[in-house]
Amino acid sequence: MELAEEITIAAPLEKVYEGLNDIAILKACIPGCEELDWTSKNELEA
């Protein structure tokens, strides 16, 4: 996946990383995403 948009999030970096690693939060940020699962320590599959 390539992301082309830049967004500034008014939150501590630590909280942003927590959100990016929370499947429920990340799934809600991806339009049309119905399923999201970890396939390895560093990879997700939608």
N, C-alpha and C positions, 0 to 999 in steps of 0.2 A: 504494500500500500504506500502510495506517495501522498503526502499532505502538502497542499499548496497555499494554505491560509495561515496567517500568523495572528495569534490572539494573545493579549496580555491578560493574565488572570490576577486579580487583586487578592492574593492569598499567599501565605508562606510557602516557599518551595517544597518543604516537607509535606504539606497537605496536598499540594498539587500532585506530587509523585504518588502519594497514597491513593488519590482518586484515579490516577492513570493505571494503577495496578489493581483496582477494585473492578471486577468484571461487571457488576450491576451498573456502576457509574459509567464505565467506559462504553458499555453496550447502549446505554441511554443517549450517548453523545454521537453515535454512528447512525445516521438516517437509514431506516429500513433494516437494521440489524435485528435478526430474530434469535440468533444463537451465537454465543461466543464462549470458547473453551480454551484453556491452557493446553498446548501440545508439548511444551517443554518449559523449562525454567524461564526462558526469555522469549517464547513465541506463543502467539494466540492464533486461533483459527476461527473465522466467522462463517 
